[in-house]
Amino acid sequence: MTLTARVVSGNEVRVPDPQAGEVTVISRYGKERAMLIHPDDFHRLDELDRMLAEAAGLTPLKPSPEALSAHLEEGAPGEPITDPAVLAELFG
């Protein structure tokens, strides 16, 4: 869901001044009705939302056969292979 901003005049509502990094929960009859956040936090969330949507639209990377082999080797129990000659033999 894309974040949108609706501007309401300060003369129409009475709310506390928001502090950066803090969310003020406005409730009524025990239910959350609204969240008041600092403008810097809103812009940060909006930017993160945009970046996440952009990343989700990227074409997934396909791992190379070497990467898959290395992944399987790392996931196998046993001692890690640190000898360069053995690594070169395994992965060319």
Biopython code that builds the backbone (N, CA, C, O; Angstrom):
import numpy as np
from Bio.PDB.StructureBuilder import StructureBuilder

atoms = [
    (1, "MET", "N", (0.850, -1.168, 0.000)),
    (1, "MET", "CA", (0.000, 0.000, 0.000)),
    (1, "MET", "C", (0.899, 1.236, 0.000)),
    (1, "MET", "O", (1.806, 1.349, 0.825)),
    (2, "THR", "N", (0.655, 2.126, -0.892)),
    (2, "THR", "CA", (1.425, 3.361, -0.984)),
    (2, "THR", "C", (0.951, 4.343, 0.078)),
    (2, "THR", "O", (-0.249, 4.513, 0.294)),
    (3, "LEU", "N", (1.902, 4.979, 0.732)),
    (3, "LEU", "CA", (1.555, 5.996, 1.721)),
    (3, "LEU", "C", (1.124, 7.273, 1.015)),
    (3, "LEU", "O", (1.742, 7.700, 0.040)),
    (4, "THR", "N", (0.068, 7.869, 1.518)),
    (4, "THR", "CA", (-0.360, 9.161, 1.000)),
    (4, "THR", "C", (-0.480, 10.117, 2.182)),
    (4, "THR", "O", (-0.685, 9.700, 3.321)),
    (5, "ALA", "N", (-0.351, 11.379, 1.891)),
    (5, "ALA", "CA", (-0.430, 12.392, 2.946)),
    (5, "ALA", "C", (-1.681, 13.235, 2.726)),
    (5, "ALA", "O", (-1.945, 13.701, 1.618)),
    (6, "ARG", "N", (-2.432, 13.418, 3.782)),
    (6, "ARG", "CA", (-3.599, 14.295, 3.737)),
    (6, "ARG", "C", (-3.311, 15.432, 4.703)),
    (6, "ARG", "O", (-3.067, 15.202, 5.888)),
    (7, "VAL", "N", (-3.339, 16.636, 4.204)),
    (7, "VAL", "CA", (-3.021, 17.805, 5.018)),
    (7, "VAL", "C", (-4.284, 18.299, 5.706)),
    (7, "VAL", "O", (-5.306, 18.540, 5.062)),
    (8, "VAL", "N", (-4.197, 18.448, 7.034)),
    (8, "VAL", "CA", (-5.292, 18.979, 7.840)),
    (8, "VAL", "C", (-4.750, 20.190, 8.579)),
    (8, "VAL", "O", (-3.664, 20.124, 9.156)),
    (9, "SER", "N", (-5.463, 21.261, 8.572)),
    (9, "SER", "CA", (-5.031, 22.475, 9.249)),
    (9, "SER", "C", (-4.899, 22.234, 10.746)),
    (9, "SER", "O", (-5.722, 21.552, 11.356)),
    (10, "GLY", "N", (-3.849, 22.806, 11.328)),
    (10, "GLY", "CA", (-3.649, 22.702, 12.764)),
    (10, "GLY", "C", (-4.783, 23.321, 13.554)),
    (10, "GLY", "O", (-4.958, 23.009, 14.732)),
    (11, "ASN", "N", (-5.561, 24.199, 12.922)),
    (11, "ASN", "CA", (-6.702, 24.811, 13.603)),
    (11, "ASN", "C", (-7.875, 23.843, 13.746)),
    (11, "ASN", "O", (-8.780, 24.078, 14.547)),
    (12, "GLU", "N", (-7.861, 22.738, 12.959)),
    (12, "GLU", "CA", (-8.975, 21.794, 12.976)),
    (12, "GLU", "C", (-8.814, 20.693, 14.016)),
    (12, "GLU", "O", (-9.793, 20.045, 14.384)),
    (13, "VAL", "N", (-7.599, 20.475, 14.491)),
    (13, "VAL", "CA", (-7.350, 19.384, 15.442)),
    (13, "VAL", "C", (-6.425, 19.849, 16.553)),
    (13, "VAL", "O", (-5.700, 20.834, 16.407)),
    (14, "ARG", "N", (-6.460, 19.126, 17.667)),
    (14, "ARG", "CA", (-5.538, 19.401, 18.768)),
    (14, "ARG", "C", (-4.726, 18.137, 19.004)),
    (14, "ARG", "O", (-5.249, 17.138, 19.499)),
    (15, "VAL", "N", (-3.462, 18.182, 18.654)),
    (15, "VAL", "CA", (-2.580, 17.033, 18.837)),
    (15, "VAL", "C", (-1.266, 17.518, 19.450)),
    (15, "VAL", "O", (-0.881, 18.675, 19.282)),
    (16, "PRO", "N", (-0.598, 16.633, 20.150)),
    (16, "PRO", "CA", (0.692, 17.022, 20.714)),
    (16, "PRO", "C", (1.748, 17.148, 19.620)),
    (16, "PRO", "O", (1.604, 16.578, 18.539)),
    (17, "ASP", "N", (2.806, 17.894, 19.907)),
    (17, "ASP", "CA", (3.911, 18.007, 18.950)),
    (17, "ASP", "C", (4.609, 16.658, 18.843)),
    (17, "ASP", "O", (5.009, 16.088, 19.858)),
    (18, "PRO", "N", (4.760, 16.143, 17.633)),
    (18, "PRO", "CA", (5.437, 14.857, 17.483)),
    (18, "PRO", "C", (6.944, 14.994, 17.700)),
    (18, "PRO", "O", (7.548, 16.008, 17.350)),
    (19, "GLN", "N", (7.531, 13.959, 18.280)),
    (19, "GLN", "CA", (8.968, 13.909, 18.479)),
    (19, "GLN", "C", (9.549, 12.901, 17.492)),
    (19, "GLN", "O", (8.944, 11.859, 17.238)),
    (20, "ALA", "N", (10.713, 13.205, 16.938)),
    (20, "ALA", "CA", (11.360, 12.282, 16.006)),
    (20, "ALA", "C", (11.622, 10.954, 16.702)),
    (20, "ALA", "O", (12.094, 10.919, 17.839)),
    (21, "GLY", "N", (11.312, 9.861, 16.009)),
    (21, "GLY", "CA", (11.534, 8.531, 16.553)),
    (21, "GLY", "C", (10.448, 8.043, 17.496)),
    (21, "GLY", "O", (10.583, 6.975, 18.093)),
    (22, "GLU", "N", (9.393, 8.797, 17.639)),
    (22, "GLU", "CA", (8.327, 8.440, 18.571)),
    (22, "GLU", "C", (6.986, 8.480, 17.841)),
    (22, "GLU", "O", (6.732, 9.387, 17.047)),
    (23, "VAL", "N", (6.143, 7.509, 18.107)),
    (23, "VAL", "CA", (4.799, 7.475, 17.532)),
    (23, "VAL", "C", (3.799, 7.727, 18.650)),
    (23, "VAL", "O", (3.842, 7.062, 19.684)),
    (24, "THR", "N", (2.905, 8.677, 18.451)),
    (24, "THR", "CA", (1.826, 8.932, 19.393)),
    (24, "THR", "C", (0.592, 8.212, 18.888)),
    (24, "THR", "O", (0.113, 8.485, 17.787)),
    (25, "VAL", "N", (0.075, 7.284, 19.699)),
    (25, "VAL", "CA", (-1.104, 6.508, 19.322)),
    (25, "VAL", "C", (-2.330, 7.249, 19.826)),
    (25, "VAL", "O", (-2.451, 7.538, 21.017)),
    (26, "ILE", "N", (-3.230, 7.549, 18.915)),
    (26, "ILE", "CA", (-4.470, 8.228, 19.263)),
    (26, "ILE", "C", (-5.568, 7.170, 19.259)),
    (26, "ILE", "O", (-5.850, 6.552, 18.233)),
    (27, "SER", "N", (-6.182, 6.973, 20.423)),
    (27, "SER", "CA", (-7.194, 5.929, 20.533)),
    (27, "SER", "C", (-8.514, 6.531, 21.004)),
    (27, "SER", "O", (-8.572, 7.623, 21.569)),
    (28, "ARG", "N", (-9.551, 5.774, 20.746)),
    (28, "ARG", "CA", (-10.886, 6.170, 21.179)),
    (28, "ARG", "C", (-11.666, 4.899, 21.464)),
    (28, "ARG", "O", (-11.732, 4.005, 20.620)),
    (29, "TYR", "N", (-12.249, 4.817, 22.633)),
    (29, "TYR", "CA", (-12.996, 3.639, 23.055)),
    (29, "TYR", "C", (-12.138, 2.376, 22.969)),
    (29, "TYR", "O", (-12.623, 1.311, 22.588)),
    (30, "GLY", "N", (-10.865, 2.506, 23.326)),
    (30, "GLY", "CA", (-9.974, 1.357, 23.374)),
    (30, "GLY", "C", (-9.458, 0.868, 22.029)),
    (30, "GLY", "O", (-8.784, -0.159, 21.965)),
    (31, "LYS", "N", (-9.764, 1.587, 20.957)),
    (31, "LYS", "CA", (-9.301, 1.188, 19.624)),
    (31, "LYS", "C", (-8.341, 2.238, 19.080)),
    (31, "LYS", "O", (-8.531, 3.439, 19.274)),
    (32, "GLU", "N", (-7.303, 1.758, 18.392)),
    (32, "GLU", "CA", (-6.382, 2.682, 17.742)),
    (32, "GLU", "C", (-7.103, 3.376, 16.599)),
    (32, "GLU", "O", (-7.675, 2.727, 15.722)),
    (33, "ARG", "N", (-7.069, 4.696, 16.619)),
    (33, "ARG", "CA", (-7.751, 5.467, 15.574)),
    (33, "ARG", "C", (-6.768, 6.125, 14.617)),
    (33, "ARG", "O", (-7.056, 6.296, 13.432)),
    (34, "ALA", "N", (-5.600, 6.491, 15.146)),
    (34, "ALA", "CA", (-4.619, 7.175, 14.305)),
    (34, "ALA", "C", (-3.251, 7.081, 14.960)),
    (34, "ALA", "O", (-3.127, 6.806, 16.154)),
    (35, "MET", "N", (-2.234, 7.315, 14.150)),
    (35, "MET", "CA", (-0.866, 7.367, 14.638)),
    (35, "MET", "C", (-0.283, 8.708, 14.206)),
    (35, "MET", "O", (-0.396, 9.113, 13.049)),
    (36, "LEU", "N", (0.333, 9.373, 15.150)),
    (36, "LEU", "CA", (0.941, 10.666, 14.873)),
    (36, "LEU", "C", (2.455, 10.468, 14.880)),
    (36, "LEU", "O", (3.026, 10.052, 15.887)),
    (37, "ILE", "N", (3.101, 10.767, 13.756)),
    (37, "ILE", "CA", (4.550, 10.616, 13.677)),
    (37, "ILE", "C", (5.191, 11.920, 13.229)),
    (37, "ILE", "O", (4.541, 12.770, 12.620)),
    (38, "HIS", "N", (6.449, 12.063, 13.534)),
    (38, "HIS", "CA", (7.215, 13.241, 13.154)),
    (38, "HIS", "C", (7.373, 13.262, 11.630)),
    (38, "HIS", "O", (7.481, 12.199, 11.019)),
    (39, "PRO", "N", (7.391, 14.448, 10.998)),
    (39, "PRO", "CA", (7.539, 14.521, 9.546)),
    (39, "PRO", "C", (8.792, 13.797, 9.030)),
    (39, "PRO", "O", (8.739, 13.163, 7.976)),
    (40, "ASP", "N", (9.908, 13.880, 9.749)),
    (40, "ASP", "CA", (11.122, 13.180, 9.301)),
    (40, "ASP", "C", (10.892, 11.672, 9.259)),
    (40, "ASP", "O", (11.343, 10.998, 8.333)),
    (41, "ASP", "N", (10.190, 11.144, 10.264)),
    (41, "ASP", "CA", (9.901, 9.712, 10.291)),
    (41, "ASP", "C", (8.966, 9.318, 9.155)),
    (41, "ASP", "O", (9.139, 8.269, 8.536)),
    (42, "PHE", "N", (7.971, 10.165, 8.883)),
    (42, "PHE", "CA", (7.059, 9.883, 7.778)),
    (42, "PHE", "C", (7.814, 9.823, 6.459)),
    (42, "PHE", "O", (7.608, 8.901, 5.669)),
    (43, "HIS", "N", (8.684, 10.794, 6.211)),
    (43, "HIS", "CA", (9.424, 10.823, 4.943)),
    (43, "HIS", "C", (10.371, 9.625, 4.836)),
    (43, "HIS", "O", (10.576, 9.085, 3.749)),
    (44, "ARG", "N", (10.947, 9.215, 5.971)),
    (44, "ARG", "CA", (11.809, 8.028, 5.969)),
    (44, "ARG", "C", (10.993, 6.780, 5.628)),
    (44, "ARG", "O", (11.416, 5.979, 4.794)),
    (45, "LEU", "N", (9.832, 6.605, 6.261)),
    (45, "LEU", "CA", (8.971, 5.468, 5.959)),
    (45, "LEU", "C", (8.506, 5.478, 4.509)),
    (45, "LEU", "O", (8.450, 4.435, 3.858)),
    (46, "ASP", "N", (8.178, 6.652, 4.016)),
    (46, "ASP", "CA", (7.738, 6.779, 2.631)),
    (46, "ASP", "C", (8.859, 6.375, 1.675)),
    (46, "ASP", "O", (8.616, 5.678, 0.690)),
    (47, "GLU", "N", (10.077, 6.809, 1.965)),
    (47, "GLU", "CA", (11.224, 6.456, 1.124)),
    (47, "GLU", "C", (11.514, 4.955, 1.204)),
    (47, "GLU", "O", (11.801, 4.332, 0.181)),
    (48, "LEU", "N", (11.444, 4.366, 2.399)),
    (48, "LEU", "CA", (11.648, 2.922, 2.541)),
    (48, "LEU", "C", (10.587, 2.142, 1.781)),
    (48, "LEU", "O", (10.891, 1.124, 1.159)),
    (49, "ASP", "N", (9.351, 2.608, 1.826)),
    (49, "ASP", "CA", (8.268, 1.967, 1.100)),
    (49, "ASP", "C", (8.531, 2.019, -0.403)),
    (49, "ASP", "O", (8.321, 1.033, -1.109)),
    (50, "ARG", "N", (8.987, 3.161, -0.885)),
    (50, "ARG", "CA", (9.302, 3.311, -2.310)),
    (50, "ARG", "C", (10.447, 2.390, -2.709)),
    (50, "ARG", "O", (10.387, 1.740, -3.753)),
    (51, "MET", "N", (11.498, 2.330, -1.878)),
    (51, "MET", "CA", (12.650, 1.488, -2.182)),
    (51, "MET", "C", (12.271, 0.005, -2.177)),
    (51, "MET", "O", (12.736, -0.759, -3.023)),
    (52, "LEU", "N", (11.431, -0.396, -1.230)),
    (52, "LEU", "CA", (11.002, -1.785, -1.162)),
    (52, "LEU", "C", (10.177, -2.159, -2.397)),
    (52, "LEU", "O", (10.358, -3.236, -2.963)),
    (53, "ALA", "N", (9.285, -1.282, -2.806)),
    (53, "ALA", "CA", (8.479, -1.539, -4.007)),
    (53, "ALA", "C", (9.380, -1.643, -5.238)),
    (53, "ALA", "O", (9.156, -2.484, -6.109)),
    (54, "GLU", "N", (10.386, -0.793, -5.303)),
    (54, "GLU", "CA", (11.326, -0.829, -6.430)),
    (54, "GLU", "C", (12.133, -2.126, -6.413)),
    (54, "GLU", "O", (12.324, -2.743, -7.461)),
    (55, "ALA", "N", (12.607, -2.546, -5.246)),
    (55, "ALA", "CA", (13.383, -3.786, -5.134)),
    (55, "ALA", "C", (12.526, -5.000, -5.472)),
    (55, "ALA", "O", (13.011, -5.952, -6.083)),
    (56, "ALA", "N", (11.261, -4.971, -5.080)),
    (56, "ALA", "CA", (10.369, -6.097, -5.362)),
    (56, "ALA", "C", (10.126, -6.258, -6.858)),
    (56, "ALA", "O", (9.802, -7.352, -7.321)),
    (57, "GLY", "N", (10.281, -5.184, -7.607)),
    (57, "GLY", "CA", (10.063, -5.236, -9.047)),
    (57, "GLY", "C", (11.289, -5.647, -9.847)),
    (57, "GLY", "O", (11.204, -5.801, -11.065)),
    (58, "LEU", "N", (12.421, -5.825, -9.187)),
    (58, "LEU", "CA", (13.641, -6.217, -9.890)),
    (58, "LEU", "C", (13.580, -7.678, -10.324)),
    (58, "LEU", "O", (12.921, -8.496, -9.683)),
    (59, "THR", "N", (14.260, -7.993, -11.397)),
    (59, "THR", "CA", (14.360, -9.368, -11.852)),
    (59, "THR", "C", (15.250, -10.134, -10.882)),
    (59, "THR", "O", (16.357, -9.688, -10.580)),
    (60, "PRO", "N", (14.785, -11.278, -10.390)),
    (60, "PRO", "CA", (15.608, -12.038, -9.445)),
    (60, "PRO", "C", (16.929, -12.479, -10.083)),
    (60, "PRO", "O", (16.993, -12.771, -11.277)),
    (61, "LEU", "N", (17.960, -12.518, -9.271)),
    (61, "LEU", "CA", (19.253, -12.989, -9.741)),
    (61, "LEU", "C", (19.257, -14.509, -9.774)),
    (61, "LEU", "O", (18.710, -15.161, -8.885)),
    (62, "LYS", "N", (19.875, -15.065, -10.802)),
    (62, "LYS", "CA", (19.981, -16.512, -10.901)),
    (62, "LYS", "C", (21.387, -16.902, -10.452)),
    (62, "LYS", "O", (22.370, -16.442, -11.033)),
    (63, "PRO", "N", (21.493, -17.748, -9.421)),
    (63, "PRO", "CA", (22.824, -18.128, -8.960)),
    (63, "PRO", "C", (23.549, -18.995, -9.990)),
    (63, "PRO", "O", (22.941, -19.808, -10.685)),
    (64, "SER", "N", (24.846, -18.797, -10.064)),
    (64, "SER", "CA", (25.661, -19.594, -10.992)),
    (64, "SER", "C", (25.793, -21.009, -10.435)),
    (64, "SER", "O", (25.561, -21.234, -9.247)),
    (65, "PRO", "N", (26.165, -21.965, -11.290)),
    (65, "PRO", "CA", (26.391, -23.330, -10.799)),
    (65, "PRO", "C", (27.451, -23.370, -9.689)),
    (65, "PRO", "O", (27.344, -24.161, -8.752)),
    (66, "GLU", "N", (28.468, -22.518, -9.799)),
    (66, "GLU", "CA", (29.510, -22.469, -8.776)),
    (66, "GLU", "C", (28.945, -21.983, -7.444)),
    (66, "GLU", "O", (29.296, -22.504, -6.386)),
    (67, "ALA", "N", (28.066, -20.977, -7.504)),
    (67, "ALA", "CA", (27.458, -20.455, -6.285)),
    (67, "ALA", "C", (26.576, -21.508, -5.632)),
    (67, "ALA", "O", (26.577, -21.647, -4.409)),
    (68, "LEU", "N", (25.821, -22.252, -6.441)),
    (68, "LEU", "CA", (24.978, -23.315, -5.886)),
    (68, "LEU", "C", (25.832, -24.395, -5.234)),
    (68, "LEU", "O", (25.508, -24.888, -4.154)),
    (69, "SER", "N", (26.922, -24.757, -5.900)),
    (69, "SER", "CA", (27.821, -25.768, -5.346)),
    (69, "SER", "C", (28.412, -25.286, -4.028)),
    (69, "SER", "O", (28.470, -26.045, -3.061)),
    (70, "ALA", "N", (28.851, -24.032, -3.982)),
    (70, "ALA", "CA", (29.426, -23.480, -2.754)),
    (70, "ALA", "C", (28.382, -23.441, -1.648)),
    (70, "ALA", "O", (28.692, -23.719, -0.490)),
    (71, "HIS", "N", (27.151, -23.098, -1.998)),
    (71, "HIS", "CA", (26.075, -23.049, -1.013)),
    (71, "HIS", "C", (25.826, -24.439, -0.420)),
    (71, "HIS", "O", (25.653, -24.582, 0.791)),
    (72, "LEU", "N", (25.810, -25.457, -1.277)),
    (72, "LEU", "CA", (25.607, -26.822, -0.802)),
    (72, "LEU", "C", (26.765, -27.273, 0.075)),
    (72, "LEU", "O", (26.556, -27.938, 1.090)),
    (73, "GLU", "N", (27.982, -26.917, -0.309)),
    (73, "GLU", "CA", (29.159, -27.283, 0.486)),
    (73, "GLU", "C", (29.115, -26.613, 1.852)),
    (73, "GLU", "O", (29.423, -27.248, 2.861)),
    (74, "GLU", "N", (28.740, -25.355, 1.897)),
    (74, "GLU", "CA", (28.685, -24.632, 3.167)),
    (74, "GLU", "C", (27.599, -25.181, 4.073)),
    (74, "GLU", "O", (27.727, -25.141, 5.296)),
    (75, "GLY", "N", (26.523, -25.698, 3.472)),
    (75, "GLY", "CA", (25.426, -26.216, 4.273)),
    (75, "GLY", "C", (25.662, -27.629, 4.781)),
    (75, "GLY", "O", (24.927, -28.111, 5.643)),
    (76, "ALA", "N", (26.693, -28.302, 4.247)),
    (76, "ALA", "CA", (26.979, -29.675, 4.667)),
    (76, "ALA", "C", (27.758, -29.665, 5.983)),
    (76, "ALA", "O", (28.655, -28.843, 6.165)),
    (77, "PRO", "N", (27.421, -30.571, 6.898)),
    (77, "PRO", "CA", (28.167, -30.617, 8.154)),
    (77, "PRO", "C", (29.595, -31.093, 7.921)),
    (77, "PRO", "O", (29.874, -31.825, 6.972)),
    (78, "GLY", "N", (30.473, -30.675, 8.780)),
    (78, "GLY", "CA", (31.875, -31.084, 8.685)),
    (78, "GLY", "C", (32.795, -29.902, 8.879)),
    (78, "GLY", "O", (32.354, -28.784, 9.147)),
    (79, "GLU", "N", (34.065, -30.163, 8.742)),
    (79, "GLU", "CA", (35.070, -29.115, 8.910)),
    (79, "GLU", "C", (35.102, -28.217, 7.679)),
    (79, "GLU", "O", (34.973, -28.705, 6.556)),
    (80, "PRO", "N", (35.275, -26.904, 7.878)),
    (80, "PRO", "CA", (35.372, -26.006, 6.726)),
    (80, "PRO", "C", (36.653, -26.282, 5.940)),
    (80, "PRO", "O", (37.689, -26.641, 6.500)),
    (81, "ILE", "N", (36.547, -26.105, 4.644)),
    (81, "ILE", "CA", (37.707, -26.303, 3.767)),
    (81, "ILE", "C", (38.401, -24.960, 3.607)),
    (81, "ILE", "O", (37.819, -24.003, 3.096)),
    (82, "THR", "N", (39.652, -24.902, 4.049)),
    (82, "THR", "CA", (40.401, -23.644, 3.965)),
    (82, "THR", "C", (41.656, -23.770, 3.108)),
    (82, "THR", "O", (42.310, -22.769, 2.816)),
    (83, "ASP", "N", (41.992, -24.984, 2.707)),
    (83, "ASP", "CA", (43.189, -25.194, 1.894)),
    (83, "ASP", "C", (42.929, -24.676, 0.475)),
    (83, "ASP", "O", (42.009, -25.152, -0.190)),
    (84, "PRO", "N", (43.727, -23.705, 0.002)),
    (84, "PRO", "CA", (43.507, -23.142, -1.336)),
    (84, "PRO", "C", (43.561, -24.188, -2.448)),
    (84, "PRO", "O", (42.809, -24.085, -3.417)),
    (85, "ALA", "N", (44.426, -25.184, -2.332)),
    (85, "ALA", "CA", (44.534, -26.212, -3.373)),
    (85, "ALA", "C", (43.251, -27.042, -3.445)),
    (85, "ALA", "O", (42.780, -27.365, -4.536)),
    (86, "VAL", "N", (42.692, -27.385, -2.297)),
    (86, "VAL", "CA", (41.447, -28.157, -2.272)),
    (86, "VAL", "C", (40.294, -27.317, -2.819)),
    (86, "VAL", "O", (39.462, -27.813, -3.578)),
    (87, "LEU", "N", (40.250, -26.054, -2.432)),
    (87, "LEU", "CA", (39.202, -25.163, -2.943)),
    (87, "LEU", "C", (39.306, -25.017, -4.464)),
    (87, "LEU", "O", (38.293, -25.049, -5.162)),
    (88, "ALA", "N", (40.520, -24.857, -4.972)),
    (88, "ALA", "CA", (40.715, -24.737, -6.420)),
    (88, "ALA", "C", (40.280, -25.994, -7.130)),
    (88, "ALA", "O", (39.703, -25.922, -8.215)),
    (89, "GLU", "N", (40.543, -27.150, -6.540)),
    (89, "GLU", "CA", (40.130, -28.415, -7.147)),
    (89, "GLU", "C", (38.618, -28.554, -7.157)),
    (89, "GLU", "O", (38.038, -29.035, -8.131)),
    (90, "LEU", "N", (37.975, -28.127, -6.063)),
    (90, "LEU", "CA", (36.519, -28.234, -5.980)),
    (90, "LEU", "C", (35.797, -27.278, -6.919)),
    (90, "LEU", "O", (34.820, -27.647, -7.572)),
    (91, "PHE", "N", (36.290, -26.044, -6.978)),
    (91, "PHE", "CA", (35.554, -25.002, -7.705)),
    (91, "PHE", "C", (36.240, -24.511, -8.969)),
    (91, "PHE", "O", (35.762, -23.583, -9.622)),
    (92, "GLY", "N", (37.346, -25.124, -9.308)),
    (92, "GLY", "CA", (38.033, -24.778, -10.545)),
    (92, "GLY", "C", (38.655, -23.460, -10.480)),
    (92, "GLY", "O", (39.275, -23.022, -11.448)),
]
sb = StructureBuilder()
sb.init_structure("model")
sb.init_model(0)
sb.init_chain("A")
sb.init_seg("    ")
for serial, (resi, resn, name, xyz) in enumerate(atoms, 1):
    if name == "N":
        sb.init_residue(resn, " ", resi, " ")
    sb.init_atom(name, np.array(xyz, "f"), 0.0, 1.0, " ", f" {name:<3s}", serial, name[0])
structure = sb.get_structure()
